[in-house]
Amino acid sequence: MRKRGLWWAAALGAAALWARLERRAAMSARVRANDDARRRLLGGLQSEGPDDSDLAREITIVVTACDRPCCIVRFLESVRRYFPTVPVLVCDNSRDTLLPHGAAVQPAIRWLHPAEGAPHTVGAGRNRLLAHVETPFFFLCDDDHVFTSATDLRRMLTFLHDTGYDLVAGCQGRGDYGTAIFEMHEGLAVQRFYRHRGVVGDGAVDCDRVSNSWLARTDSVRAAGGWEARVFAAEHAEFFLRCSRRGLRVAQMAGVWVDHDTRCERVPGLWGGLRRLLPHPDPDYAERRSGGRGWGHARRARDLERRWCWEKNGVRGIVGRSTRRERLRFLDEMRVLEDRGTDL
């Protein structure tokens, strides 16, 4: 028994030492990544795309950044490759912000920080961005997105002008749709993924929920209340459930997408690829998420936030349902719309 106790003590000590070395290596890697990102940002981003002055008067691109410096730099470089003058707002939720609040990387790229005392959430960051949008439309995306030649903002803008819809989405990566409609069943808000209510225009279908690459009317989203800033999880489904109840008209467009590349997401440490086995790639996430009380408290807080979102919207829960057959049928319909435009 004594030998077994010594073995356990040695194993725990080795694990603690490894965790400390891993954390130190991750912090060093993060510092290097931040320094490299600052050099690339302050060195200037090339604006080599076609003339888009008409879009610059109507659209602002908004994105939140959080501890993924190489992602946000890559994103901005891709934006300027195709849209050299469209305004861009970045809300930096990172622990070590890359640039000071109000900094201008270019005349049309502004760097923002979360509001003083605001919670460290995606919703709070997006509300901060929404408050600074000065154009009638804005395009929302994530910092791990990459613009391509298929990111057709002009086509999406024309759709909103012609149809009167409030929001139209592309997809994250070719074929990676988050399209769904909401159905109520015994107090549950059920997200029926890969379903829609029919074709409504230029290669688009009517729906309630989409993924995070969409163009919307600024006033409509403000009238709906923006995002729920007090939750770390479930803000996406809660946002679209509230928008559908407020009467916002949402559409999913075929043939328009941004690349969704998460290869820059994880800051490397000693474990390299094995780091993916951890609950979250950021070793500081649990501390920030739980107030320093560990992963158990973080999970409990997430569950409480979800229940709070359900109570706020008067539902017993928000769940998602889909089948493989529905997904394949939906993807076939999107391919047909991409080729033919308006007919299924």
C-alpha positions as CSV (number, residue, x, y, z in Angstrom):
1,M,0.0,0.0,0.0
2,R,2.8,2.3,0.8
3,K,4.5,1.8,-2.6
4,R,1.2,2.3,-4.3
5,G,0.8,5.6,-2.4
6,L,4.3,6.7,-3.5
7,W,3.5,5.9,-7.1
8,W,0.3,8.0,-7.0
9,A,2.2,10.9,-5.4
10,A,4.8,10.7,-8.1
11,A,2.2,10.6,-10.8
12,L,0.3,13.6,-9.5
13,G,3.5,15.5,-9.1
14,A,4.6,14.8,-12.6
15,A,1.1,15.8,-13.9
16,A,1.3,19.1,-12.0
17,L,4.8,19.8,-13.4
18,W,3.6,19.0,-16.9
19,A,0.6,21.2,-16.6
20,R,2.8,24.1,-15.4
21,L,5.3,23.6,-18.3
22,E,2.4,23.4,-20.7
23,R,0.8,26.6,-19.5
24,R,4.2,28.4,-19.7
25,A,4.8,27.2,-23.2
26,A,1.3,28.2,-24.3
27,M,1.7,31.7,-22.8
28,S,5.1,32.1,-24.5
29,A,3.5,31.0,-27.8
30,R,0.6,33.5,-27.3
31,V,3.1,36.4,-26.7
32,R,5.0,35.6,-29.9
33,A,1.7,35.3,-31.9
34,N,0.5,38.6,-30.5
35,D,3.8,40.4,-31.4
36,D,3.7,38.9,-34.9
37,A,0.1,40.0,-35.4
38,R,0.8,43.6,-34.2
39,R,3.7,43.9,-36.7
40,R,1.5,42.7,-39.6
41,L,-1.3,45.1,-38.6
42,L,0.9,48.1,-38.0
43,G,2.8,47.4,-41.2
44,G,-0.3,48.1,-43.2
45,L,-2.7,45.8,-45.1
46,Q,-2.6,45.9,-48.9
47,S,-5.9,47.0,-50.5
48,E,-5.8,45.4,-53.9
49,G,-9.5,44.6,-54.7
50,P,-11.8,46.2,-57.2
51,D,-13.6,49.5,-56.7
52,D,-16.2,49.1,-54.0
53,S,-17.0,52.7,-53.1
54,D,-20.8,52.0,-53.6
55,L,-20.7,49.2,-51.0
56,A,-18.6,51.2,-48.6
57,R,-21.4,53.7,-48.3
58,E,-23.9,51.0,-47.3
59,I,-22.1,48.2,-45.5
60,T,-19.9,47.8,-42.5
61,I,-18.1,44.5,-41.8
62,V,-18.1,43.7,-38.0
63,V,-16.1,40.9,-36.3
64,T,-15.2,40.1,-32.7
65,A,-11.7,38.8,-31.9
66,C,-10.7,36.7,-28.9
67,D,-7.2,35.4,-28.3
68,R,-6.7,34.3,-31.9
69,P,-4.3,36.9,-33.3
70,C,-3.3,35.1,-36.4
71,C,-7.0,34.5,-37.2
72,I,-8.0,38.1,-37.1
73,V,-5.0,39.3,-39.2
74,R,-5.7,36.6,-41.8
75,F,-9.3,37.6,-41.8
76,L,-8.5,41.3,-42.4
77,E,-6.1,40.5,-45.1
78,S,-8.8,38.5,-46.9
79,V,-11.3,41.3,-46.5
80,R,-9.0,43.9,-48.1
81,R,-8.2,41.5,-50.9
82,Y,-11.8,41.7,-52.2
83,F,-13.2,44.8,-50.5
84,P,-10.5,47.5,-50.2
85,T,-12.6,50.4,-48.8
86,V,-15.6,48.8,-47.0
87,P,-15.4,49.9,-43.3
88,V,-14.4,47.2,-40.8
89,L,-15.0,47.3,-37.1
90,V,-13.1,44.9,-34.8
91,C,-14.0,44.4,-31.1
92,D,-11.0,42.8,-29.4
93,N,-12.2,40.6,-26.5
94,S,-8.7,39.2,-26.0
95,R,-7.0,39.2,-22.6
96,D,-4.0,40.9,-24.3
97,T,-5.5,43.2,-26.8
98,L,-3.5,43.7,-30.0
99,L,-4.2,47.5,-30.4
100,P,-5.5,50.3,-28.2
101,H,-9.2,51.3,-28.3
102,G,-10.0,53.5,-31.3
103,A,-6.8,52.6,-33.2
104,A,-7.1,52.8,-37.0
105,V,-5.2,50.1,-38.9
106,Q,-6.3,51.8,-42.0
107,P,-8.7,54.7,-42.4
108,A,-11.5,52.2,-42.8
109,I,-10.5,49.7,-40.1
110,R,-11.3,50.7,-36.5
111,W,-10.2,48.7,-33.4
112,L,-12.6,48.7,-30.4
113,H,-12.5,47.3,-26.9
114,P,-15.5,46.0,-24.9
115,A,-17.3,48.7,-23.0
116,E,-16.1,49.4,-19.4
117,G,-17.6,46.9,-17.0
118,A,-19.2,44.8,-19.8
119,P,-19.0,41.0,-19.5
120,H,-16.4,39.1,-21.5
121,T,-18.9,37.5,-23.9
122,V,-19.4,37.4,-27.7
123,G,-22.8,39.0,-27.3
124,A,-21.3,42.0,-25.4
125,G,-18.7,42.4,-28.1
126,R,-21.2,42.3,-30.9
127,N,-23.4,44.8,-29.2
128,R,-20.4,47.1,-28.9
129,L,-19.9,46.8,-32.6
130,L,-23.6,47.3,-33.4
131,A,-23.5,50.6,-31.5
132,H,-20.7,51.9,-33.7
133,V,-22.1,50.9,-37.1
134,E,-22.9,54.0,-39.1
135,T,-24.1,52.4,-42.3
136,P,-27.6,51.1,-43.1
137,F,-26.4,47.5,-43.3
138,F,-23.7,45.4,-41.6
139,F,-22.1,42.1,-42.4
140,L,-21.4,39.8,-39.4
141,C,-18.7,37.1,-39.4
142,D,-16.2,35.4,-37.1
143,D,-12.5,35.9,-36.8
144,D,-11.7,32.4,-38.2
145,H,-13.5,33.2,-41.5
146,V,-11.7,34.0,-44.7
147,F,-13.3,36.0,-47.5
148,T,-13.1,34.4,-51.0
149,S,-14.3,35.4,-54.5
150,A,-17.6,33.7,-53.5
151,T,-18.2,36.3,-50.7
152,D,-20.6,38.3,-52.8
153,L,-21.7,41.2,-50.6
154,R,-23.1,43.1,-53.6
155,R,-25.5,40.2,-54.4
156,M,-26.7,39.9,-50.8
157,L,-27.2,43.7,-50.6
158,T,-29.3,43.6,-53.8
159,F,-31.4,40.8,-52.4
160,L,-32.2,42.9,-49.3
161,H,-33.1,45.9,-51.3
162,D,-35.3,44.0,-53.7
163,T,-37.2,41.8,-51.3
164,G,-37.4,43.9,-48.1
165,Y,-35.9,41.1,-46.0
166,D,-34.1,42.0,-42.8
167,L,-31.2,39.5,-42.9
168,V,-29.7,37.2,-45.5
169,A,-26.9,34.7,-44.9
170,G,-24.2,32.9,-46.9
171,C,-22.6,29.8,-45.4
172,Q,-19.4,29.0,-43.6
173,G,-17.4,27.0,-46.1
174,R,-19.0,25.5,-49.1
175,G,-22.0,23.5,-48.0
176,D,-21.6,24.2,-44.3
177,Y,-25.1,25.7,-43.6
178,G,-26.7,26.4,-40.3
179,T,-30.2,26.9,-41.7
180,A,-33.2,26.0,-39.5
181,I,-36.8,26.9,-38.8
182,F,-38.3,27.1,-35.3
183,E,-41.2,25.0,-34.3
184,M,-42.9,25.0,-30.9
185,H,-43.6,21.6,-29.3
186,E,-45.0,21.5,-25.7
187,G,-43.1,24.6,-24.7
188,L,-39.8,23.5,-26.4
189,A,-38.4,25.7,-29.2
190,V,-37.2,23.1,-31.7
191,Q,-34.7,24.1,-34.3
192,R,-35.5,22.0,-37.4
193,F,-32.2,22.1,-39.2
194,Y,-32.0,21.8,-43.0
195,R,-35.6,23.0,-43.4
196,H,-37.0,26.1,-45.0
197,R,-40.3,27.6,-46.2
198,G,-39.6,27.9,-49.9
199,V,-37.7,30.0,-52.4
200,V,-38.0,33.8,-51.9
201,G,-35.7,35.4,-54.5
202,D,-32.3,35.2,-56.0
203,G,-31.2,31.7,-55.0
204,A,-32.5,32.2,-51.4
205,V,-34.9,30.4,-49.1
206,D,-37.0,31.7,-46.2
207,C,-35.9,30.4,-42.7
208,D,-35.5,31.5,-39.1
209,R,-31.9,30.7,-38.2
210,V,-28.6,30.8,-40.1
211,S,-24.9,30.5,-39.3
212,N,-22.6,33.5,-38.6
213,S,-21.9,35.0,-42.0
214,W,-24.8,37.3,-42.8
215,L,-25.8,40.7,-44.0
216,A,-28.5,42.6,-42.1
217,R,-30.3,45.9,-41.8
218,T,-28.8,47.8,-38.9
219,D,-32.0,49.3,-37.6
220,S,-33.8,45.9,-37.7
221,V,-31.2,44.2,-35.5
222,R,-31.1,47.2,-33.1
223,A,-34.9,47.1,-32.8
224,A,-34.7,43.4,-32.0
225,G,-32.4,44.2,-29.0
226,G,-29.1,42.9,-30.4
227,W,-27.4,40.0,-28.6
228,E,-27.8,38.8,-25.0
229,A,-24.6,40.1,-23.4
230,R,-24.9,38.2,-20.1
231,V,-24.4,34.6,-21.4
232,F,-21.3,32.8,-22.6
233,A,-23.3,30.0,-24.4
234,A,-26.5,29.7,-26.4
235,E,-26.5,33.3,-27.5
236,H,-26.8,32.3,-31.2
237,A,-30.0,30.3,-30.9
238,E,-31.5,32.8,-28.4
239,F,-30.8,35.7,-30.8
240,F,-32.5,34.1,-33.8
241,L,-35.4,32.8,-31.7
242,R,-36.0,36.4,-30.5
243,C,-35.6,37.8,-34.0
244,S,-38.2,35.4,-35.3
245,R,-40.6,36.4,-32.6
246,R,-40.0,40.1,-33.4
247,G,-41.0,39.4,-37.0
248,L,-37.5,39.8,-38.7
249,R,-37.5,38.1,-42.1
250,V,-34.5,35.9,-42.5
251,A,-33.2,34.1,-45.7
252,Q,-30.5,31.7,-46.6
253,M,-28.7,32.3,-49.9
254,A,-27.0,29.6,-52.0
255,G,-23.7,30.2,-53.8
256,V,-22.4,32.8,-51.3
257,W,-19.9,31.7,-48.6
258,V,-16.8,32.5,-46.6
259,D,-14.2,29.9,-45.8
260,H,-14.2,28.6,-42.2
261,D,-10.7,27.7,-41.4
262,T,-9.9,26.9,-37.7
263,R,-6.3,25.9,-38.2
264,C,-5.1,29.1,-36.5
265,E,-7.5,28.7,-33.6
266,R,-5.2,26.9,-31.1
267,V,-2.1,28.4,-29.6
268,P,0.4,25.6,-29.6
269,G,1.9,24.3,-26.4
270,L,4.0,21.3,-25.4
271,W,1.2,18.9,-26.4
272,G,0.8,20.2,-30.0
273,G,-2.0,18.3,-31.7
274,L,-3.0,16.5,-28.4
275,R,-4.1,19.9,-27.1
276,R,-7.3,19.3,-29.0
277,L,-8.2,16.8,-26.3
278,L,-8.5,19.5,-23.7
279,P,-11.9,21.0,-23.0
280,H,-10.9,24.4,-24.6
281,P,-7.8,25.4,-26.5
282,D,-7.2,28.5,-24.3
283,P,-5.7,27.4,-20.9
284,D,-7.0,30.7,-19.4
285,Y,-10.6,30.1,-20.7
286,A,-11.8,28.2,-17.7
287,E,-10.5,30.8,-15.3
288,R,-12.1,33.7,-17.2
289,R,-15.3,31.7,-17.8
290,S,-15.8,30.5,-14.2
291,G,-14.3,33.4,-12.2
292,G,-11.3,31.2,-11.2
293,R,-13.4,28.4,-9.8
294,G,-12.6,25.7,-12.4
295,W,-14.3,23.7,-15.1
296,G,-17.0,22.3,-12.9
297,H,-18.3,25.8,-12.1
298,A,-17.9,26.8,-15.8
299,R,-20.2,24.0,-16.9
300,R,-22.8,24.8,-14.2
301,A,-22.7,28.4,-15.2
302,R,-23.3,27.5,-18.8
303,D,-26.3,25.4,-17.9
304,L,-27.7,28.2,-15.7
305,E,-27.3,30.7,-18.6
306,R,-29.1,28.4,-21.0
307,R,-32.0,28.0,-18.5
308,W,-32.1,31.8,-18.1
309,C,-32.3,32.3,-21.9
310,W,-35.2,29.8,-22.0
311,E,-37.1,31.6,-19.2
312,K,-36.5,35.0,-20.9
313,N,-38.1,33.7,-24.1
314,G,-40.9,31.8,-22.3
315,V,-39.8,28.3,-23.4
316,R,-38.8,25.1,-21.6
317,G,-35.7,24.8,-23.8
318,I,-34.1,25.3,-27.2
319,V,-33.2,22.0,-28.9
320,G,-32.0,21.1,-32.4
321,R,-33.2,18.2,-34.5
322,S,-32.3,17.0,-38.0
323,T,-31.8,13.8,-39.9
324,R,-29.2,12.8,-42.4
325,R,-31.8,12.5,-45.1
326,E,-33.0,16.1,-44.5
327,R,-29.4,17.3,-44.7
328,L,-28.7,15.6,-48.0
329,R,-32.0,16.8,-49.5
330,F,-31.3,20.4,-48.3
331,L,-27.8,20.4,-49.8
332,D,-29.2,19.1,-53.1
333,E,-31.7,22.0,-53.1
334,M,-29.0,24.5,-52.4
335,R,-26.9,23.2,-55.3
336,V,-29.9,23.4,-57.6
337,L,-30.5,27.0,-56.5
338,E,-26.9,27.9,-57.0
339,D,-27.1,26.7,-60.6
340,R,-30.6,27.9,-61.5
341,G,-31.1,30.9,-59.3
342,T,-34.8,30.8,-58.4
343,D,-36.2,27.4,-59.3
344,L,-36.1,24.1,-57.3
